[in-house]
Amino acid sequence: MRVLWFAASLLSAIVSVSTTSQACSSVEHVSPSKAEYTLTPGSGDNCIRSADGRYELHMEKEGTLSLYDNRHPGHVLVWQAKMNSAPVPGSKAVLRNTGSLAVVDPSGKDVWSSGPAAGMGEYFIVVDPKGRAEIYKGSTLSDPAKTVAWASSADDVPDQDGFCQCHITNTDGSPGKSNGSPFTTCGLTSCRSTCASKKDYFGDALIGTYNKGTGKCKAF
């Protein structure tokens, strides 16, 4: 009886883990026959995740589209769609088969867009190993004819004050550490600029991320 109970418990755990791991995907496609892919708000299991599991793109309940670094303490913000108006709770993110990504409020209005439509076709969205959300025109990453339709940029992010962190851009996921000297100014733009001027042990520039709203700015 104990053996049967243990086997049932183990099977249940495997099913649970499998379900969770499948909820966040590494890539989502749209095509002429599939007009949209929707990223719904408020679900921790609904996201686009980098292949190494480090970064995740989420649609937040408060209406922001945000990209986080899971391997840093506090799951720090790497990128956030810079909307022209206040976020609308209940908004969703929609990848369209015209090549654009949009944040759509509950009334159906676009409150942010990655840019103008590139033309109907086959597109897919991924998060790369260096923490960028990217939309490609094509079928897969291995498609030699694929082209980048859009990629997230530091300039998209509202430059709020926060606690800056410099980290290594390589796929090993190791955090980069600098000397801990405080910055003279706060904000993600200055954080990224300061970190980019530093190098890791492979000679690559460091990426700057931050915890918004702390009122502190310090590399570590």
Residue pairs with C-beta under 8 A, 6 or more apart in sequence:
20 45
23 43
23 45
23 46
23 47
24 45
24 46
24 47
24 48
24 49
24 56
25 47
25 48
25 49
26 48
26 49
26 50
26 51
26 126
26 127
27 48
27 124
27 125
27 126
27 140
27 141
28 37
28 48
28 95
28 124
28 125
29 37
29 122
29 123
29 124
29 139
30 36
30 37
30 95
30 96
30 97
30 122
30 123
30 124
31 97
31 121
31 122
31 123
32 97
32 120
32 121
32 122
34 97
35 96
35 97
36 94
36 95
36 96
36 97
37 94
37 95
37 125
38 92
38 93
38 94
38 95
39 46
39 47
39 48
39 57
39 58
39 59
39 65
39 92
39 93
39 94
39 95
40 46
40 59
40 92
41 59
41 60
41 61
41 63
41 89
41 90
41 91
41 92
42 59
42 60
42 61
44 58
46 58
46 59
47 56
47 57
47 58
48 56
48 57
48 125
48 126
48 127
48 133
49 55
49 56
49 57
49 127
50 56
50 126
50 127
50 128
50 129
50 131
51 126
51 129
52 129
52 171
52 173
53 70
54 69
54 70
54 71
54 129
54 131
54 173
55 67
55 68
55 69
55 70
55 78
55 127
55 129
55 131
56 67
56 68
56 70
56 127
57 65
57 66
57 67
57 127
57 133
58 65
58 66
58 67
58 68
59 65
59 91
59 92
59 93
59 103
60 66
60 87
61 89
61 90
62 87
62 89
63 86
63 87
63 88
63 89
63 90
63 91
63 103
63 105
63 111
64 80
64 81
64 83
64 87
65 80
65 81
65 93
65 103
65 112
66 77
66 79
66 80
66 81
67 77
67 78
67 79
67 80
67 127
67 131
67 133
67 152
68 75
68 76
68 77
68 78
69 75
69 76
69 77
69 78
69 131
69 167
69 209
71 173
71 175
72 165
72 167
72 175
72 209
74 211
76 165
76 209
76 210
76 211
77 157
77 162
77 188
77 209
77 210
77 211
77 212
78 131
78 207
78 209
79 131
79 132
79 133
79 152
79 153
79 154
79 156
79 157
80 156
80 157
80 158
81 103
81 112
81 156
82 112
82 155
82 156
82 157
82 158
83 103
83 111
83 112
84 111
84 112
85 111
87 111
88 105
88 106
88 111
90 105
90 106
91 103
91 104
91 105
91 106
91 111
92 103
92 104
93 101
93 102
93 103
93 104
94 101
94 102
94 103
94 104
95 101
95 123
95 125
95 135
96 102
96 117
97 120
97 121
97 122
97 123
98 117
98 118
98 119
98 120
98 121
99 117
99 118
99 119
99 121
99 123
99 135
99 137
99 149
99 150
100 113
100 114
100 115
100 116
100 117
100 118
100 135
100 149
100 150
101 113
101 114
101 125
101 133
101 135
101 150
102 110
102 112
102 113
102 114
103 110
103 111
103 112
103 113
104 110
104 111
105 111
114 135
114 150
115 150
118 137
118 149
121 137
122 137
122 138
122 139
123 135
123 136
123 137
123 138
123 149
124 135
124 136
124 138
124 139
124 140
125 133
125 134
125 135
125 136
126 133
126 134
126 136
126 141
127 133
127 134
128 134
129 171
130 169
130 207
131 169
131 207
131 209
132 151
132 152
133 151
133 152
134 148
134 150
134 151
134 152
135 148
135 149
135 150
135 151
136 143
136 146
136 147
136 148
136 149
137 146
137 147
137 148
137 149
138 145
138 146
138 147
139 146
140 146
154 188
154 189
154 192
155 189
157 188
157 189
158 188
159 187
159 188
159 189
160 187
160 188
160 212
160 213
161 186
161 187
161 212
161 213
161 214
161 215
161 217
162 186
162 187
162 188
162 191
162 210
162 211
162 212
162 213
162 214
162 216
162 217
163 210
163 211
163 214
163 216
163 217
163 218
164 183
164 186
164 188
164 190
164 191
164 194
164 195
164 208
164 209
164 210
164 217
164 218
164 219
165 175
165 191
165 208
165 209
165 210
165 211
165 219
165 220
166 176
166 177
166 178
166 191
166 194
166 195
166 198
166 206
166 207
166 208
166 219
166 220
167 175
167 176
167 195
167 206
167 207
167 209
168 174
168 175
168 176
168 200
168 202
168 204
168 206
168 207
169 200
169 204
169 205
169 206
169 207
170 200
170 202
170 204
176 198
176 200
176 206
177 220
178 195
178 198
178 206
178 219
178 220
179 219
180 218
180 219
180 220
181 218
181 219
182 217
182 218
182 219
183 190
183 191
183 194
183 217
183 218
183 219
185 217
186 215
186 216
186 217
187 217
188 208
188 210
188 212
190 217
191 208
191 209
191 210
191 217
191 219
192 207
192 208
193 208
194 208
194 219
195 205
195 206
195 207
195 208
195 219
196 205
196 206
196 207
196 208
197 205
198 205
198 206
199 205
199 206
200 206
210 217
